[in-house]
Amino acid sequence: MKTIAIIGGGPAGLMAAEVASAAGVRVDLYDAMPSVGRKFLLAGKGGLNLTHSEPLEPFLARYGARRAKIAPLLASFGPEALRAWVGGFGIETFVGTSGRVFPKDMKAAPLLRSWLRRLRQAGVVFHTRHRWSGWTEDGQLTFSTPQGTASVQADAVILALGGGSWPSLGSNASWVPLLRERGVVVTTLRPANCGFDVAWSEHFRNKFAGHPVKSVALKIQTPTGGECWQQGEFVVTKTGIEGGVIYAMSALLRDEILAKGTALLRLDLAPDRDLSRLTNELSRPRGKRTMATHLDRRVGISGVKAGLLREVVSKEDFADPAKLAAAIKSLPLKLIAPRPLDEAISTAGGVAFEVLDARLMLRDVPGVFCAGEMLDWEAPTGGYLLTACFASGRVAGAGAVEWLKSR
């Protein structure tokens, strides 16, 4: 019987194992951690966001520059197919108010337990605490285990090793030099869906770190001269900012910092009010009221939003209603660096699609396939990351089976 070794027990690796084992191939799955699916379980900690319900065209647009590479993967296993697959375990899904898709019970553990049970019944053998360390001279896989170094011979290999943003859960990018030694082009890993550093004053940091900034709109100029606009909320941290709306724009912000050294983000602190209305309200006499009270009563700006204005706007402009209103609608915030890779939700960069064929096999290393986050793509949170990981795992699993049959 032909054997496939799958390295990595996340969604991509497990999906590859499902496809390969269903084709009658012996599958051995190796993972560095004591159990598989740890990052998958963490993703479900606040409610497992499996995918998104939006139409396919905007869904594909979420993959940015790699849309053309991700589209064929999703054509074989897209959002609807993923929901149907989950339903096959008897787990209902629902669409939340944001369009995101979740299991009815919001949990990852029941799905993972059912999935692993099915894989074991299909003959998949799991080898935990096996950290991949490369190849021997005669092409065998080598692993570091509690018992020492182990060597494994397989007819095909599927790598699903994740990115570099969760070292505590096994995604530590230790595979990068191993593949580069084989001549594989690996684009430098970069943080994605990450926070950013801002040079806060000591006063602002101490007073507002941890405070959410709600009902705001963010704007950033795109490389083509256009403007990207996003509404939502974020959180002030000791080092800068993070949160949903920041993650959604993180690729643009990160790349601008890489190109220019800093990124200029503009905040609209009152997206439901136009500039003329703000100016008129702020121009009303405030009498004996403090400026803080005037801001709160007239335009609803208080707390951390007022703190942001004080942090950025000069005293002279703060006293000018027209300039203060303009700052409320377009407050410039300079970002100086993305947070480190190991703090990011996901990573950009990885194995270049150009060195892979349509089956996700490395052209120069026949019989070795790659899937999941270790490929060079990125997407925002919202179910897009998991969907592409599942889909790429299926394509790699089917590709490995097809390649074995062709031999």
Phi, psi and omega in degrees: 000136177291149182237141174240129174260125177250127182248111182121119185253036173270189182305319181294314180294318180294321179292321176298320179296321180297313182295315183293317181293327178294338180271004176087016179265144174287130182238125171246125181249128184246139178216144183286337185273168179292342177211160182268163174073022185293319179290327176299317178295321178295322179300332181268006184298320179258015184116116187287105178274096186288314184199195181227152186265000184293159180303160188299319184299306176295330177299311180296327181297339180294344182267006171053232185295341181260014180307313184297332179276328182277330184306314179297328179293315181287338177295331180270337181200084183263193184302317181292320178296323179296317179296320179294322179296316177298320178298333178296342176269003183081018182254117179282148175241160177218159179261122179283177182298334180274358183091355179284150183253132182227156166295151184303324180271000176069004189254150177268329188300315180298320178295314181297317179299314180295320181295313180296323178298317180294321179295318179295320178295332179278357177101003178293131180253127183259135177236101180269169184056036176242102180265119183295134182235008175123209182235152170278173180298331180266013172093006177281149175283144176241144181226144170268125182230168177300337180267000181118196181280134178239145178244141184225133175258130179222152179281333176211156183228135173242119178264124178222065195265003178075182179269225181228018188262357179226066182301329181291341180250012175106344180271083186243008176063021178293347179284341186303305180296330180296320179283323179297327177297334178269007178085011180282133178283117178238114178291139182308131179288138180227151179294140175226155186050057189233168172273175182223152179274141173228141181278072179295152169288159180299321180298312182294317181301312183293327185275326191240357178303129182096353181277133175282144175249107188255160178052061177232161172239140181245142179228141174215143178282135180275163180301336181272002179096356177278192181226130176261130185234136181214134178251145180166221179211161176213178182236137172281132177244174178298330183260342183170242183219153176202172178125175190310307184290332176289317178300321182298333182252008190296326181297314178296316182295315180298315183292327176292321178295318179298323183278323189242350181097331176215167175231137179258115178252135179250130182256131169258105185279351179221068186295343181267004179233138180274168186297317183296321178295317178298316181298316179298316181294318181287339180280348179294144179302138180256355178057232182270000180291146175290162179297324179298316179293320179299314179300316183293310185289322185276320185229007175071024179260119179207180175057229185293329178294317176296323177297320177298319178298314179297327182291327189253323188273137179291161180299322181295314180289330179296329181276352181260113184304320182293316181288325178292319178297319179296323179292322178299322181278339182206072183275117182283130179232119183268123177262133188254343179189146170287156176292160184300158183304319185284359174257351184283157176287323181212181181230152168258164183087173181134203182295123183293135179298334182295340179263007180246150172269185184296340179272002184070028174267140177293123185299323184265359176228075185305137178090359178246123184245155180231145182208161174084208187288348178285351174281160184276082175206166174208161179203157177287169172292164182127011181102351183289324180295309181296319182301313181291328177294313177302312185296316181293327176296319178295317181296316180295319179298313179294323180295319179295319178297316180298318181296318179297318179295325182291341179272000000 
